[in-house]
Amino acid sequence: MKNEVKKLGRPVNENSVRQQRLKELEEKRNNGELKRGRPVNNESNRQVRLVELELKRMNGELRKGRPVNEGSVRQMRLKEIEERKLNGTFKLGRPKLNKEEE
């Protein structure tokens, strides 16, 4: 004895409007013609800004982060340290402790 499996649920009407629409969508999906999502408006502010950023990125003009303030105390100190390193006068570590002999 072989068990027969019945198809459950309501029968599908292949000629219904819904089934025809689903069939068209499946065909478009297989052909790659199905457009998804909201279309892009190239005139919008965001799209214009994205194009400008992409052009700057291609030219190498795009800089990330905040610009360096050359007049700040930290930058002056870093510049001084760099100059001392180049001159060879920059000492690393803790200064030597001179013990006085009694």
N, C-alpha and C positions, 0 to 999 in steps of 0.2 A: 504494500500500500504506500502510495506516494502522497505526501501532503501538498495540497494545492494552496497557493497563497493568493488571496483575493486582494485586489487593489482597493485600499480604503479611501474614503472621502468621495466627494462629488465628482462626477465625470467632467472632463474639460471639453468645452465647445471650441474647436479649432477655428471656427468662423466668427467668433465674437470679436468685437472691436478691441477689447483688452488684449486678447491673445495675438491679434494681428500687430498691435503696437509693440508688444513684447518681442515678437519675432523680428520686427524691423530694428528694434534696439539691439538685439543680439547680432543681427547681420552687420549693423554699423560698428558695433564693438569689435567684431571679428575683422572688419576691413580697416579699422583704425580711424573711422570717420566720426566717431562719437565725441562731441565736444562736451567737456565737463567743466563745471564751475562757472563763475562769473567772468565775462569777457574783460580784458584789460583795457582801460582808457589811457591811451598814450599821452593825452593832453593834461592829465592830472598832475598836481604838484609833486606827489610822491614819485611818479614815474619819471618826471623831468629830473628830480633830485637823484634818482637811482642811475639815470643815464650819465649825469654829470660825475657822480662818484665812480662809475665804471671807467669813464674817460680819464679821470685823475689817477685811478689805479693802474691803467694801462701805461700812462706817461710817467709813473713813479712819483707823482706830486702828492699823493694821498698820505697824510701824516696822521697817525693815531695819537691820542693823548693830548695833554696840555703842553703848550710851548714852554721852553725853558726860559726862566728869567735870569739873564746873565748878570744883573746887578744885585742879586740876592746874596746874603751872607754865605749861604751854603755853597753856591756856585763859585764865589770868590775863593773860599777856602779850598774847594776841590781843584781850582785852577792853580792855586799856590802850591798845593801838594804835588800836582802833576809837574809843575816847573821844577820843584825840588828833586823829584825823581829823575827828571831828565838831566839835571846838573850833577846828580850823585850826592847831594847833600841831605837827602831824606834818610833818616835813621829809623829802623824798624825796632819794635819792642820797647821795653822799659829802660830808662836811663840807668847807667851803672851807679851803684851806691858806693860812695867813697867813705870808707870807715877811717875814722881818725884814730891814730895810734897814741896811746897815753904813755 
